Amino acid sequence: MCETCPKKISIPALVREKIMSSAWNSAKTDNCDVQVVVPKSSDFTSDSAQRIIQEIMFCSCDLNIIKEKTKEIEQRLKNMIDVLGRI
């Protein structure tokens, strides 16, 4: 976890699964069209939305860290290939 990321606030697994399942079932189509997911219940509050946004920000930070490390490894591999090519 990087220092600039917001503090992780986890969403209970059942709530997260319900949200993801609902979003997936509402959004999937046979012809790959994009559809807007409209919540069917009024349980979706601004507080729960804020928690989801924070979770997304946390995951985004983790993805950025993975991206940076992948670039470093890619550069190391290029250097190794370059050295082996000189032998």
ABEGO torsion letter per residue (X at the ends): XBAABBBBBBBBAAAAAAAAAAAAAAABBAAGBBBBBBBABAABBAAAAAAAAAAAAAAAAAAAAAAAAAAAAAAAAAAAAAAAAAX
